[in-house]
Amino acid sequence: MAHRMSDIVDDVETSGKRKLSPGTSKLVFVLGICYAAFNLTHLLIHSFGPWIHLPINLCFASVLTLLCYNSLFEKRRRLAVAIDGLLIAMTISSTLYYALEYQEMIFRQGSFSTPLDILFATFIIIVSFEITRRASGAALTIVAAVFLLYAIFGKYIPGYLGHSGFSYERVMAYLYSDVGIFGSALSAAASYVFLFILFGSFLEKLGGGQVFIDLATGVAGHRRGGPAKVAVIASALFGTISGSSVANVAGTGTFTIPLMKKLGYKPHFAGAVEAAASTGGQIMPPVMGSTAFILAEIVGVTYSTLALKAVVPAAMYFLAVFIMVDLEAVRTNLTGVPKDQLPNARKIMKEKWAFFLPIIVIFFTLLVLKTSTSRAAVLGIAATFIGPVFFSRGTRLGAKKVLDSVHGGSMGVLNIIAACTSAGVIIGVLAMTGLGLKIGTLLVKLSQGNTFFMLIAAMVLTVILGMGLPTAAAYIIAASVVGPALTQAGIPMLTAHLFILYFAVTAMVTPPVALASYTAAGIAGSSASKVGWAGLKLSIAGFIVPFMFVYGPGMILDGGAYNIVYSITCSVIGIILLALASEGYAYFIGNLNVAQRVIVFAAAICIMLPGFMTDAMGMAAAILVFFWKYLANRMSGKHKSA
């Protein structure tokens, strides 16, 4: 299976890719190597400055995307080639012009922009929309286009949401700058995100993904409901090298879903487990997903700070999924897989322990040594050379594997670069027109200063955006729109953005557009709708945990030791009760009826809210239900015996 995993991931993630001719494949391979070499030179050897690094980065990424992904006119091959040639010419000319003219353009931006400034700005906007459509889907392109039209024609909108008006030239000049397309989103994608995707590519090519799956299988596969627990553990581990919910599903689900079905889990539940667990991989430190690096860049914190604060919330999410999986196994009497049919965990750790060295290195350098994110990624990449190659039996790293890994890193960042360019257009329009501030002010007015209602509005908006957009784009847009409103309400900036990140991630399992669930449904051979709703239930903690750390900052390790310990303890109890309510089943006492589930759910919420009084009320309600159910079971038993 190890040799097939990367192919499966690639098939799922890049279904819109072309089948390239041998000549084009070689060209793409060479360009991918050159792209990585340019980035590594800038990040490790000599900084070219953002006015050169970002446009050249976008140039490489755009050309590769235009060559590798399908055109709208793919069936009319000659027309497709002609359009691609035109778009590539527009890409090269506009990015080179920006790199060469940047220092002059900043003095003439807006009022004194030249016709060439506007021409090349128009070119890059067109290219950005097209590469976004090809690599990230039409939804983000449409959203970005609507924002662009708003900037140009918003002066005709009456009332609060209108603006005073901007000329086409001024809009184009503004977006063709470091506050638009070449802003913080593209900067993060071209630096930290690129390095960690390169790290993941090296680890995957060496077989790290399969090692993680085999270890999880060996540790948990023989236990009650073992394959489902394997999915939870393996997806958390696999998330450190993919950072994508869909890639997680494809990488681990091809093994765990059939195994769950074989054991007796229903197909839709097997798919849902994989979707929920794989989605959680994006919020699991130390590496998390690519969006986390963008968050750190926007908020202005070190990645080590973000990863440390994200540990407990991520643990709560996986604890909930793990408990619900175990409850399903108890209720349906599902046993594990016989040990003789599973990999030997001890043997794997003895022979393949070195595959964990790169992750330990990243964790140690980020959280203990507190080095920069870029340096931690570079050290992680170096550890993949030193660890698995020298200390893991049977692992070889030849020149071809190195080049394939480097090329894989370049190709893996294309959809993120594409999403960040269109997100840059949206951010630029929000800043230029003041729409972001207007929406934030509107949220404050509608919520009448009530923080809870504002958080609900932020959650709904982020989930709606995330249903049709890549996680990175959904986060960036939501952060630009509702982030300021949350901070104005007194929520610390990092907490507010972590709140938004959670819902950008959980949107991947939120129907009606739940990409992770739909990918799992395809593997499970089940209804996408069934998998989607079951995945949403299993991911319920992802919708509760963000509110917990907003109201109880001890959960993200803010405050004194007592508050932190108390907050985490209450969180664990609340999460367990939440899982019991969601599954409708409790250990030792069996099935819960609707009334009991409602009371347990309310008890969980009370315990997870800050305050001794609410905690006491929640504990009392939970004890009441358990005593109620215990008595009901005793009476039922007596009645039967009688």
Buried (B, 14 or more C-beta within 10 A) or exposed (E): EEEEBBEBBBEBBBEBBBEBEEEEBEBBBEBBBEBBEBBBEBBEEEEEEBBBBBBBBBBBBBBBBBBBBBBEBEEEEEEBEEBBEEBBEBBBBBBBBBBEBBEEBEEEBBEEBBEEBBBBBBBBBBBBBBBBBBBBBBBBBBBBBEBBEBBBEBEEEEEEEBBEEBEEBBBBBBBBBBBBBBBBBBBBBBBBBBBBBBBBBBBBBBBBBBBBBBBBBBBBBBBBBBBBBBBBBBBBBBBBBBBBBBBBBBBBBBBBBBBBBEBBBBBBBBBBBBBBBBBBBBBBBBBBBBBBBBBBBBBEBBBBBBBBBBBBBBBBBBBBBBBBBBBBBBBBEBEBBEEEEBBBBEEBBEBBBBBBBBBEBBBBBBBEEEBBBBBBBBBBBBBBBEBBBEBBEEBEBEEEBEBBBBBBBBBBBBBBBBBBBBBBBBBBBBBBBEBBBBBBBBBBEEBEEEBEBBBEBBBEBBBBBBBBBBBBBBBBBBBBBBBBBBBBBEBBBBBBBBBBBBBBBBBBBBBEBBBBBBBBBBBBEBBBBBBBBBBBBBBBBBBBBBBBBBBBBBBBBBBEEEBBEBBBEBBBBBBBBBBBBBBBBBEEBBEBEEEBBEBBBBBBBBBBBBEEEBBEBBBEBBEBBBEBBEEBEEEEEEEEEE
